[in-house]
Amino acid sequence: MLKRIHQMRSKRTKTHLEEIAKKYNIKLSQMEAIAEAPFRFFVKVATEGDRKTMEFHSVRIIKWGLFSVKEGRKKYFKQRNDANKSNKN
């Protein structure tokens, strides 16, 4: 099993996951993996961005929103890239 991104810290969240796991007759660990899946996907997509070409994908998590790299962050990466290029010359 992949390393966990975070622990389910909220007792309320854990209680809900336990109830759902019991209802569908699956292990709690399987239910936690299901609940973590959108966040794992987001981390995967976010880390695939390319700071050199400024290509970053957006991720939409249903009922949570659209997550993307802000223009200010892209500008920061571009400035760093340009500074690194000028230092090499």
C-alpha positions as CSV (number, residue, x, y, z in Angstrom):
1,M,0.0,0.0,0.0
2,L,1.2,3.5,-0.8
3,K,2.4,5.7,2.0
4,R,-0.4,7.8,3.6
5,I,-0.6,11.4,2.7
6,H,-2.0,12.4,6.0
7,Q,-3.7,10.8,9.0
8,M,-7.4,11.1,9.5
9,R,-7.2,13.3,12.6
10,S,-10.8,14.2,13.1
11,K,-12.7,11.7,15.2
12,R,-15.9,12.7,13.4
13,T,-14.3,11.9,10.0
14,K,-13.0,8.5,11.3
15,T,-16.5,7.7,12.7
16,H,-18.1,8.5,9.3
17,L,-15.5,6.3,7.5
18,E,-16.1,3.5,10.0
19,E,-19.9,3.7,9.4
20,I,-19.5,3.7,5.6
21,A,-17.0,0.8,5.8
22,K,-19.4,-1.2,7.9
23,K,-22.3,-0.4,5.6
24,Y,-20.4,-1.7,2.5
25,N,-18.6,-4.5,4.4
26,I,-15.1,-3.3,3.6
27,K,-12.1,-2.7,5.8
28,L,-11.5,0.6,7.4
29,S,-8.2,0.9,5.7
30,Q,-9.9,0.4,2.3
31,M,-12.4,3.2,3.2
32,E,-9.5,5.5,4.2
33,A,-7.7,4.8,0.9
34,I,-10.9,5.7,-1.0
35,A,-11.3,8.9,1.0
36,E,-7.7,9.8,0.3
37,A,-7.8,9.1,-3.4
38,P,-8.7,12.6,-4.6
39,F,-5.9,14.1,-2.6
40,R,-3.4,11.5,-3.9
41,F,-4.5,12.4,-7.4
42,F,-4.0,16.1,-6.7
43,V,-0.5,15.6,-5.3
44,K,0.4,13.5,-8.4
45,V,-0.8,16.1,-10.9
46,A,0.6,19.0,-8.9
47,T,4.1,17.5,-8.8
48,E,4.0,16.8,-12.6
49,G,4.1,20.5,-13.4
50,D,7.1,21.8,-15.3
51,R,8.7,25.0,-13.9
52,K,10.8,25.5,-17.0
53,T,8.0,25.5,-19.6
54,M,5.4,26.9,-17.1
55,E,3.0,24.1,-17.9
56,F,0.9,23.3,-14.9
57,H,-2.4,21.3,-15.1
58,S,-5.5,22.3,-13.2
59,V,-7.3,19.7,-11.0
60,R,-11.0,19.8,-10.3
61,I,-12.2,17.9,-7.3
62,I,-15.9,17.5,-7.4
63,K,-17.7,19.5,-4.7
64,W,-14.4,21.1,-3.6
65,G,-13.3,23.2,-6.5
66,L,-10.8,23.9,-9.2
67,F,-7.1,24.0,-8.1
68,S,-4.4,25.5,-10.3
69,V,-1.1,27.4,-10.1
70,K,-1.8,31.1,-9.7
71,E,-0.3,33.5,-12.2
72,G,1.8,35.2,-9.5
73,R,3.4,31.8,-8.8
74,K,4.1,31.2,-12.5
75,K,5.7,34.7,-12.7
76,Y,7.9,33.9,-9.7
77,F,9.1,30.6,-11.4
78,K,9.7,32.6,-14.6
79,Q,11.8,35.1,-12.8
80,R,13.9,32.4,-11.1
81,N,14.4,30.6,-14.4
82,D,15.5,33.9,-16.1
83,A,17.9,34.7,-13.2
84,N,19.4,31.2,-13.4
85,K,19.9,31.6,-17.1
86,S,21.6,34.9,-16.7
87,N,23.9,33.6,-14.0
88,K,25.0,30.7,-16.2
89,N,26.1,33.2,-19.0
